[in-house]
Amino acid sequence: GLQTPPKLTFDQVLSLICPIAVCSALSLALSNQAMVYISVPFMQMLKAAIPTFSFLIGVSIGLEMFAWRLLGVVIWIGAGVAIASYGEVDFVLHGFVIA
């Protein structure tokens, strides 16, 4: 049958749900702001690099275990994005940074 959802205290909501909500809202807001400066296709190429940044940040703060094989995959993703992004006609550094 159906299970009842767990009851969360206010402190649990603040510590578990709010950080994810804030990060999601910031990601959406910054992506929309970046669209002012860069083209939609370029934005899509940059979004393809998210696994690269997620892995590198996760390893650096200890949330991910380092694995050479995974690093190889991440390097290929990053290289593909770099190749696709090279020569972007309307490159704007500010848009690239906030994307």
C-alpha positions, 0 to 999 in steps of 0.5 A, a space after each residue: 500500500 501507500 506509505 505515509 511520508 515522514 514528518 519533518 521538523 522545522 530544523 530538518 526542513 531548514 537544514 535538508 530542503 532549504 539548501 537544495 531549494 536555494 541552489 536550484 533557485 540560484 541556478 535558474 536565476 543565473 541561467 536566465 541572467 546569462 541568457 542576456 549575454 550569451 546565445 542559447 546554443 552556447 548556453 546548452 554547451 555550457 550546461 553539458 559541462 555540469 558533470 565536470 564541475 560537479 565531479 571536481 567540486 565533489 572530489 575537492 570537498 570530499 563528497 566524491 571518491 576519486 577514480 581515474 576512470 571517472 576522471 577520464 570520462 569527465 575530461 572527455 566531457 570537458 574537452 568536448 564542451 571546450 571544442 564545441 565552445 571554441 570560436 563562439 562568435 558572441 563570447 561574453 566573459 560575464 555571461 560565461 561566468 554566470 552560466 
